[in-house]
Amino acid sequence: MTEPEFSIKQALVEAGTDSYLMTGNIHNSDIYYVTHFLASDDFVYLQTGAGEEVLFISEMEKGRAEIESRVSIIKTTQDFGYREKIKEKKDISVAYAACISELLMEKGAKRVSVPYDFPTFYSNSLKEAGFSIVPMKSPFRKIRSRKKPEEIEAIKYAQMAGENAMEAAIDLIAGAEEKGGILYHAGNVLTGAKVNTIIDHKLLDFGCEAEEIIVSCGKDTANPHGTTDGPLRANAPIILDIFPRSKKKRYFADMTRTVIHGEASEELKEMYEAVLAAQEKGLEMVKPGVSATDVHNVVCDTFENRGYDTYRSGSKVGFIHSTGHGVGLDVHELPGVGESGVLLETGNVITIEPGLYYPETGGIRLEDMVLVTENGCENLTGLEKRFVV
């Protein structure tokens, strides 16, 4: 038997188990990654120690799974008498757990690894049926961190959509009029909610969506994930953070720009210059074999050398988060660019997003997304960085 495309045999050996079992649906990135199949209702993926892979789904999804899934062995609930079990046990969850139990018995599994987020009810039911259940860190998250060419193309597509949306948002802000310190567009107050809507619409033009978009202004920007639904102000920083996902390809992108309509104070100018310099230093460090912690420390060093606070020294203002994170089927995935000590690898797609945040002044953040290449990195973010618009 040939090795499966996503073999986790070594992980099972290290865990002392004979199989890996996970349940999920359209919201579970691991299960989509390994099966290339999506469904609104939960379904099951099983990989045995011998490398056999099984997709366990409802009867109604079988035809579609045979066309779409990369897993060739497909079992359905009716193969294990699901409807009859529902009548017998008077509970669909109990019946479903019994079907999973029979699937494991059929495949000779006894000591089963499951991800940390495996449902407690199923875990308890399987233990009662005599299986040993061993929670383990998802082996697929590490595999997912090294992107294949088709994944990189999917990320680039989402990034293209995000940049178009970002450009539309910045153009709207740049073209606004100021009255009494408030920005107006077409005679109406320009709000964060309006900018958010413009971004949403532009993403939809490209078949992308964003469950959350950060548009924040003024003192709201001092909170890294702060938002401003109401009026946007002149002469105040506006943070725009867009993390779109392609509805068809499922992959995310991520980028942030900070702009200001009007005049920037000297304090804000210096903050922006410091963030830009810290990002450039971080980007220069990115290449295979470099510790993500070293990248993070260079960013912290740049800030501290300019007199700004970092959380590395215990501060709760200034640079108060990690330098970046992996991007893929999840907007936040491995590798983290912070204090984890992980070594960057070719194929990683990561963000470099330093920021400074002070409650009385506001915040500045710049975020680019890069691909780690054999000799360094390729910046996948093409949109210019311009503070005053």
Long-range contacts (C-beta under 8 A, 24 or more apart in sequence): 1-50, 1-51, 1-52, 2-51, 3-51, 4-47, 4-51, 4-52, 4-53, 5-70, 6-33, 6-34, 6-47, 6-140, 6-143, 7-51, 8-47, 8-139, 8-140, 8-143, 9-49, 9-51, 11-113, 11-136, 11-139, 12-49, 12-113, 13-49, 15-113, 15-134, 15-136, 16-111, 16-134, 17-49, 17-111, 17-112, 17-113, 17-132, 17-134, 17-136, 18-48, 18-49, 18-108, 18-109, 18-110, 18-111, 18-112, 19-46, 19-47, 19-48, 19-49, 19-104, 19-107, 19-109, 19-111, 19-112, 19-113, 20-46, 20-47, 20-112, 20-113, 20-114, 20-136, 20-139, 21-45, 21-46, 21-100, 21-104, 21-109, 21-112, 21-113, 21-114, 21-118, 22-114, 22-115, 22-118, 22-138, 23-118, 23-119, 23-122, 29-144, 29-250, 29-328, 29-329, 29-330, 29-333, 30-115, 30-138, 30-140, 30-141, 30-144, 32-250, 32-329, 33-140, 33-143, 33-144, 33-329, 34-71, 34-140, 35-69, 35-70, 35-71, 36-68, 36-69, 36-70, 37-65, 37-68, 37-69, 37-70, 37-71, 38-68, 38-250, 44-100, 44-103, 45-71, 46-103, 46-104, 46-107, 46-109, 48-107, 48-108, 48-109, 52-107, 54-103, 54-107, 56-99, 56-100, 56-103, 75-103, 93-121, 94-125, 96-122, 97-121, 97-122, 97-125, 97-126, 98-125, 98-129, 100-125, 100-126, 101-125, 101-126, 101-129, 101-131, 104-131, 141-333, 141-334, 142-334, 144-328, 144-329, 144-333, 144-334, 145-326, 145-328, 145-333, 145-334, 145-335, 145-345, 145-347, 145-348, 146-345, 146-346, 146-347, 146-348, 147-328, 147-347, 147-348, 147-349, 147-371, 148-347, 151-251, 151-328, 152-347, 152-349, 152-371, 154-246, 154-249, 154-250, 154-251, 155-251, 155-252, 155-253, 155-327, 155-328, 155-349, 155-369, 155-380, 156-253, 156-380, 157-206, 157-246, 157-249, 157-251, 158-208, 158-244, 158-245, 158-246, 158-249, 158-251, 158-252, 158-253, 159-253, 159-255, 159-369, 159-380, 159-381, 160-206, 161-202, 161-203, 161-205, 161-206, 161-207, 161-208, 161-244, 161-246, 161-253, 162-203, 162-208, 162-242, 162-243, 162-244, 162-253, 162-254, 162-255, 163-255, 163-381, 163-382, 163-383, 164-202, 164-205, 164-206, 165-198, 165-199, 165-202, 165-203, 165-242, 165-244, 166-199, 166-240, 166-242, 166-255, 166-257, 166-383, 167-383, 168-198, 168-199, 168-202, 169-195, 169-198, 169-199, 169-215, 169-240, 169-242, 170-240, 170-257, 170-259, 170-386, 170-389, 172-198, 173-232, 173-238, 173-259, 173-261, 173-389, 174-259, 174-261, 174-389, 176-232, 176-261, 178-234, 178-261, 178-262, 181-233, 181-234, 181-235, 182-231, 182-232, 182-233, 182-234, 183-231, 183-232, 183-233, 183-234, 183-261, 189-231, 190-231, 190-232, 191-228, 191-229, 191-230, 191-231, 191-232, 192-216, 192-217, 192-227, 192-228, 192-229, 192-230, 192-232, 193-229, 193-230, 195-232, 195-240, 196-229, 199-240, 199-242, 203-242, 203-244, 206-246, 207-246, 207-247, 207-248, 208-244, 208-245, 208-246, 208-247, 209-244, 209-245, 209-247, 210-242, 210-243, 210-244, 210-245, 211-245, 212-243, 213-241, 213-242, 213-243, 214-239, 214-240, 214-241, 214-242, 214-256, 215-239, 215-240, 216-363, 218-362, 219-359, 219-360, 219-362, 220-362, 221-258, 221-357, 221-362, 221-363, 221-364, 221-365, 222-357, 222-358, 222-359, 222-360, 222-361, 222-362, 222-363, 223-357, 223-363, 224-320, 224-321, 224-355, 224-357, 224-363, 224-365, 226-363, 232-261, 234-261, 234-262, 235-260, 235-261, 235-262, 235-263, 235-264, 235-265, 236-260, 236-262, 236-362, 237-264, 237-268, 237-362, 237-363, 237-364, 239-363, 239-364, 239-365, 241-365, 241-367, 243-331, 245-331, 250-329, 251-328, 251-329, 252-327, 252-328, 252-329, 252-330, 252-331, 253-327, 253-369, 253-380, 254-327, 254-331, 254-351, 254-353, 254-367, 254-369, 255-351, 255-367, 255-368, 255-369, 255-381, 255-383, 256-353, 256-365, 256-366, 256-367, 257-366, 257-367, 257-383, 257-385, 258-363, 258-364, 258-365, 258-366, 258-387, 259-386, 259-387, 259-388, 259-389, 260-387, 260-388, 260-389, 261-388, 261-389, 262-388, 263-388, 264-387, 264-388, 267-361, 268-361, 268-362, 268-364, 269-387, 270-306, 271-308, 271-356, 271-358, 271-361, 271-364, 272-364, 272-387, 274-302, 274-303, 274-306, 274-308, 274-356, 275-354, 275-355, 275-356, 275-364, 275-365, 275-366, 276-366, 276-385, 277-302, 277-306, 278-302, 278-303, 278-319, 278-354, 279-352, 279-353, 279-354, 279-366, 279-368, 282-323, 282-324, 282-337, 282-352, 282-354, 283-352, 283-368, 283-370, 283-377, 283-379, 286-344, 286-350, 286-352, 286-370, 286-372, 286-376, 286-377, 287-344, 287-372, 287-373, 287-375, 287-376, 287-377, 288-343, 288-344, 288-345, 288-346, 288-372, 288-373, 288-374, 289-343, 289-344, 290-343, 290-344, 291-341, 291-342, 291-343, 291-344, 292-323, 292-335, 292-336, 292-337, 292-338, 292-340, 292-341, 292-342, 292-343, 292-344, 292-350, 293-338, 293-339, 293-340, 293-341, 293-342, 295-323, 295-324, 295-337, 295-344, 295-352, 296-322, 296-323, 296-337, 296-338, 296-339, 299-323, 299-352, 299-354, 302-354, 303-354, 303-356, 308-356, 317-357, 317-358, 317-359, 318-356, 318-357, 318-358, 319-354, 319-355, 319-356, 319-357, 320-355, 320-357, 321-355, 323-352, 323-353, 323-354, 324-350, 324-351, 324-352, 324-353, 324-367, 325-350, 325-351, 326-350, 327-351, 327-369, 344-372, 345-372, 346-372, 346-373, 346-374, 347-371, 347-372, 348-372, 349-380
